[in-house]
Amino acid sequence: MAKKNIFSERRSIDEQAEVWFDRTDDRVPFEAFSNQQEKTRTGEEMLDEIRRKISTQRHRRLWLNVAAAAVLLITSGTFGYRAYLTSTSSVTRQAWVSYAANKGEFKKIRLPDRSTIHLRPGTKVAIAQPFIQQNREVKLTAGEIYCEVSHDPAHPFLVHTSQITTQVLGTKFIINNDPLAADIRVTLLSGKVSVRSQKAQLGILLPKQQLSFNRVNETVKLDSTTYLAENWLSGEYILDDVQLKSFAQTFGNAFSMEVRFKQKALENLPISIQFYRTDNPKTILDLLKLIHGLNYQIKGKEVILMR
């Protein structure tokens, strides 16, 4: 009977966490707890309350189940600061399996929970092993991914980059972590996501919203977007106010080419451009002539940009 009650409590916790998440004010970051001291105190009180329900004569397996329920209560119930600390610390503790999409390759990864991650060319990710633990965790090292996440409130889905973590229960979203770009971008297509830096909550996104986090000054910008999953999956690239070196990397990955600059100063020229992976590469390079008056040479799989 005690074991049955424990699992009933766990289901109740899951339901309360999901309701709490859905009722959270969409316009502002989570503010369920006023400070770290209060969060720690509340979590410890929860844990003590569950411990009092455990008979000291019970088998160790029952203790492990209850301890897991306590951790779930503290983390998924608050869906905030303590959950973030747990998830980020686990990034360095657990085992990971790495995947990479080569130049010109679009890769699709099917996860054990039936979630799907699509990788654009040049993208590198790592998947936690085992995948379904307290959380479901992915690291985006470089590039851009589109995620279709299966709904599972008991196991939040986390995507880590070097500076921000995006947490969801079940949704569709895009994360761009181009090392040469000034910003890390999170674009939400459906559902709801929470985005944190290593220092603070950055915001909660609703569908058709995009959050940009500046790597240097750590400022946050929130914009609306009309971008669709179909656009991403069809190979549409939208580069908005990036440096030419970032374009060169994206272009090279998309078309399996290597882009070089004859004059290094060209790398920092700003550019906004849109293209598809089905376009003729020469057509795209011709746009550089119109935008910056650049010339180019193509030698096999190498492109040289010059003035």
C-alpha positions as CSV (number, residue, x, y, z in Angstrom):
1,M,0.0,0.0,0.0
2,A,2.8,2.4,0.8
3,K,4.5,1.8,-2.5
4,K,1.2,2.4,-4.3
5,N,0.8,5.7,-2.5
6,I,4.3,6.8,-3.4
7,F,3.6,6.3,-7.1
8,S,0.2,8.0,-6.8
9,E,2.0,11.0,-5.3
10,R,4.5,11.0,-8.2
11,R,1.7,11.1,-10.7
12,S,0.1,13.9,-8.8
13,I,3.4,15.8,-8.9
14,D,3.7,15.4,-12.6
15,E,0.2,16.7,-13.1
16,Q,0.8,19.7,-10.8
17,A,4.0,20.5,-12.6
18,E,2.3,20.5,-16.0
19,V,-0.6,22.7,-14.8
20,W,1.8,25.1,-13.1
21,F,3.8,25.4,-16.3
22,D,0.7,26.1,-18.4
23,R,-0.5,28.8,-16.0
24,T,2.8,30.6,-15.9
25,D,2.6,34.2,-17.2
26,D,3.9,34.0,-20.7
27,R,5.2,37.6,-20.8
28,V,7.8,37.4,-18.0
29,P,10.4,34.9,-16.8
30,F,9.6,32.4,-14.1
31,E,9.4,34.1,-10.7
32,A,7.9,31.3,-8.6
33,F,10.6,31.8,-5.9
34,S,12.0,35.1,-4.8
35,N,15.5,34.0,-4.0
36,Q,17.9,31.1,-4.0
37,Q,17.7,30.7,-0.2
38,E,13.9,30.2,-0.4
39,K,14.3,27.7,-3.2
40,T,16.8,25.7,-1.3
41,R,14.7,25.8,1.9
42,T,11.5,24.8,0.1
43,G,13.2,21.9,-1.6
44,E,14.7,20.5,1.6
45,E,11.3,20.7,3.4
46,M,9.8,18.7,0.5
47,L,12.5,16.1,0.8
48,D,12.1,15.9,4.6
49,E,8.4,15.5,4.3
50,I,8.7,12.5,2.0
51,R,11.5,11.0,4.1
52,R,9.1,11.0,7.2
53,K,6.8,8.8,5.3
54,I,9.4,6.1,4.8
55,S,9.6,3.3,7.3
56,T,13.2,2.6,8.4
57,Q,12.6,-1.2,7.9
58,R,11.6,-0.9,4.2
59,H,13.9,-2.4,1.6
60,R,16.5,-0.2,0.0
61,R,14.7,-0.4,-3.4
62,L,11.7,1.4,-1.9
63,W,14.1,4.2,-0.6
64,L,15.5,4.6,-4.1
65,N,12.0,5.0,-5.5
66,V,11.0,7.6,-2.9
67,A,14.3,9.5,-3.4
68,A,13.7,9.7,-7.1
69,A,10.2,11.0,-6.4
70,A,11.7,13.7,-4.1
71,V,14.1,14.8,-6.8
72,L,11.3,15.0,-9.3
73,L,9.2,17.1,-6.9
74,I,12.1,19.5,-6.3
75,T,13.0,19.8,-10.0
76,S,10.0,19.4,-12.3
77,G,7.6,20.9,-9.7
78,T,9.5,24.2,-9.6
79,F,10.7,24.1,-13.3
80,G,13.1,26.8,-12.3
81,Y,16.4,27.6,-10.7
82,R,17.1,24.3,-8.9
83,A,16.2,22.3,-12.0
84,Y,18.6,24.4,-14.0
85,L,21.5,23.8,-11.5
86,T,20.8,20.0,-11.6
87,S,20.7,19.9,-15.4
88,T,23.8,22.0,-16.0
89,S,25.9,20.1,-13.5
90,S,25.0,16.8,-15.1
91,V,26.4,18.0,-18.4
92,T,29.9,17.2,-17.2
93,R,29.1,14.1,-15.2
94,Q,27.3,11.8,-17.6
95,A,28.2,9.9,-20.7
96,W,27.5,11.4,-24.2
97,V,27.3,10.0,-27.7
98,S,28.3,12.5,-30.4
99,Y,26.7,13.0,-33.9
100,A,27.8,15.3,-36.7
101,A,26.3,16.2,-40.1
102,N,29.0,16.6,-42.7
103,K,29.1,19.3,-45.3
104,G,26.1,19.0,-47.7
105,E,24.5,16.4,-45.3
106,F,21.1,16.8,-43.5
107,K,21.0,14.3,-40.7
108,K,17.9,13.0,-38.7
109,I,18.3,11.5,-35.3
110,R,15.4,9.5,-33.8
111,L,15.6,9.5,-29.9
112,P,14.4,6.7,-27.6
113,D,11.5,8.8,-26.5
114,R,10.4,9.2,-30.1
115,S,11.6,12.8,-30.3
116,T,13.4,13.8,-33.4
117,I,16.4,16.1,-34.0
118,H,17.2,17.3,-37.5
119,L,20.8,18.5,-38.1
120,R,21.8,21.0,-40.8
121,P,25.1,20.5,-42.6
122,G,28.1,21.2,-40.3
123,T,26.1,20.7,-37.1
124,K,27.5,18.8,-34.1
125,V,25.4,17.5,-31.2
126,A,25.8,15.1,-28.3
127,I,23.1,12.9,-26.7
128,A,23.1,11.9,-23.1
129,Q,23.4,8.2,-22.4
130,P,21.2,6.8,-21.2
131,F,18.9,9.3,-22.7
132,I,15.8,9.1,-20.5
133,Q,16.9,9.9,-16.9
134,Q,15.7,12.7,-14.6
135,N,15.9,14.8,-17.8
136,R,16.3,14.2,-21.5
137,E,19.5,16.1,-22.4
138,V,21.1,17.2,-25.7
139,K,24.2,19.4,-26.2
140,L,24.4,21.5,-29.4
141,T,28.1,22.2,-29.9
142,A,27.9,23.9,-33.3
143,G,25.4,24.5,-36.0
144,E,21.6,24.5,-36.1
145,I,19.0,21.9,-35.1
146,Y,15.2,21.6,-35.5
147,C,13.6,19.5,-32.6
148,E,10.3,17.8,-32.5
149,V,10.0,16.8,-28.8
150,S,7.6,14.1,-27.5
151,H,5.5,15.4,-24.6
152,D,6.7,14.0,-21.3
153,P,6.3,16.3,-18.2
154,A,8.1,13.8,-16.0
155,H,11.3,14.2,-18.0
156,P,11.9,17.8,-19.2
157,F,13.8,18.0,-22.5
158,L,17.0,20.2,-22.3
159,V,19.2,21.5,-25.0
160,H,22.5,23.0,-23.8
161,T,24.8,25.3,-25.7
162,S,27.9,26.8,-24.1
163,Q,26.0,29.7,-22.7
164,I,22.2,29.0,-22.6
165,T,19.9,26.1,-21.8
166,T,16.5,25.7,-23.4
167,Q,14.0,23.6,-21.4
168,V,10.7,22.1,-22.7
169,L,8.1,19.5,-22.0
170,G,7.0,18.8,-25.6
171,T,7.2,21.2,-28.6
172,K,8.8,22.1,-31.9
173,F,11.7,24.6,-32.0
174,I,14.9,25.6,-33.7
175,I,18.2,26.5,-32.0
176,N,21.1,28.1,-33.9
177,N,24.5,28.0,-32.3
178,D,26.8,29.2,-35.0
179,P,30.2,29.8,-33.3
180,L,30.9,32.6,-35.8
181,A,27.6,34.4,-35.2
182,A,27.2,37.1,-32.6
183,D,24.0,35.6,-31.2
184,I,22.6,32.2,-30.1
185,R,19.0,32.0,-31.4
186,V,16.0,30.0,-30.2
187,T,13.0,30.0,-32.5
188,L,9.7,28.5,-31.2
189,L,7.3,27.0,-33.7
190,S,4.8,25.4,-31.4
191,G,4.3,24.8,-27.6
192,K,6.3,26.7,-25.0
193,V,9.9,26.8,-23.9
194,S,11.9,28.3,-21.1
195,V,15.4,29.7,-21.9
196,R,18.1,30.3,-19.3
197,S,21.7,31.5,-19.3
198,Q,24.2,30.4,-16.7
199,K,23.2,33.3,-14.6
200,A,19.5,34.0,-14.9
201,Q,16.2,33.2,-16.5
202,L,16.0,34.8,-20.0
203,G,12.4,34.4,-20.9
204,I,9.5,32.1,-21.9
205,L,8.8,31.8,-25.6
206,L,5.4,31.3,-27.3
207,P,4.9,30.1,-30.9
208,K,6.3,32.4,-33.6
209,Q,8.7,34.1,-31.2
210,Q,12.5,34.1,-31.5
211,L,15.0,34.9,-28.7
212,S,18.5,36.1,-29.5
213,F,21.2,35.9,-26.8
214,N,24.3,38.0,-27.5
215,R,27.5,36.0,-26.7
216,V,29.6,39.0,-25.7
217,N,27.4,41.4,-23.7
218,E,24.7,38.7,-22.8
219,T,21.8,40.9,-23.8
220,V,18.5,39.4,-24.9
221,K,16.3,40.4,-27.8
222,L,12.8,39.0,-28.4
223,D,11.3,39.1,-31.9
224,S,8.2,37.7,-33.7
225,T,8.8,35.4,-36.7
226,T,6.8,33.9,-39.5
227,Y,9.3,31.1,-40.0
228,L,7.7,27.6,-40.4
229,A,9.0,24.1,-39.9
230,E,8.4,23.5,-43.6
231,N,10.9,26.3,-44.4
232,W,13.6,24.8,-42.3
233,L,13.1,21.3,-43.5
234,S,13.1,22.4,-47.1
235,G,16.5,23.9,-46.7
236,E,15.8,27.6,-46.5
237,Y,18.5,29.7,-45.0
238,I,17.9,33.1,-43.6
239,L,21.0,35.0,-42.4
240,D,20.1,38.4,-40.8
241,D,22.8,40.9,-40.3
242,V,25.7,38.5,-39.9
243,Q,29.4,38.8,-40.8
244,L,30.5,37.5,-44.2
245,K,32.6,34.8,-42.5
246,S,29.5,33.4,-40.9
247,F,27.8,33.4,-44.3
248,A,30.8,31.7,-45.8
249,Q,30.6,28.9,-43.2
250,T,26.9,28.4,-43.7
251,F,27.2,28.5,-47.5
252,G,30.1,26.1,-47.5
253,N,28.3,23.6,-45.3
254,A,25.1,23.7,-47.4
255,F,26.9,23.1,-50.7
256,S,29.9,21.0,-49.6
257,M,32.3,23.8,-50.5
258,E,35.2,25.6,-48.9
259,V,35.0,29.4,-48.9
260,R,38.2,31.4,-48.6
261,F,38.9,35.2,-48.5
262,K,41.7,36.7,-50.6
263,Q,41.6,39.8,-48.3
264,K,41.0,39.0,-44.6
265,A,39.2,42.3,-44.1
266,L,36.3,41.0,-46.1
267,E,35.4,38.5,-43.4
268,N,33.8,41.1,-41.2
269,L,31.5,42.7,-43.8
270,P,27.9,42.6,-42.7
271,I,25.3,40.8,-44.8
272,S,21.7,39.8,-44.8
273,I,20.8,37.1,-47.3
274,Q,18.2,34.3,-48.0
275,F,18.8,31.2,-50.0
276,Y,17.8,27.5,-50.4
277,R,20.1,24.5,-50.6
278,T,18.5,23.7,-54.0
279,D,19.7,27.0,-55.4
280,N,22.6,27.2,-57.8
281,P,25.7,28.3,-55.7
282,K,26.7,30.7,-58.5
283,T,23.4,32.5,-58.2
284,I,24.0,33.1,-54.5
285,L,27.6,34.2,-55.0
286,D,26.4,36.7,-57.7
287,L,24.3,38.4,-55.0
288,L,27.6,39.2,-53.2
289,K,28.6,41.3,-56.2
290,L,25.4,43.3,-55.9
291,I,25.6,43.7,-52.1
292,H,29.4,44.4,-51.7
293,G,30.8,44.4,-55.2
294,L,32.8,41.2,-54.5
295,N,34.2,38.9,-57.2
296,Y,34.7,35.2,-56.8
297,Q,36.5,32.3,-58.3
298,I,35.4,28.7,-58.2
299,K,38.1,26.0,-58.3
300,G,36.5,22.6,-57.9
301,K,35.0,22.6,-54.4
302,E,36.8,25.8,-53.4
303,V,35.4,29.4,-53.6
304,I,37.7,32.4,-53.3
305,L,36.1,35.8,-52.5
306,M,37.9,38.9,-53.4
307,R,37.8,42.6,-54.4
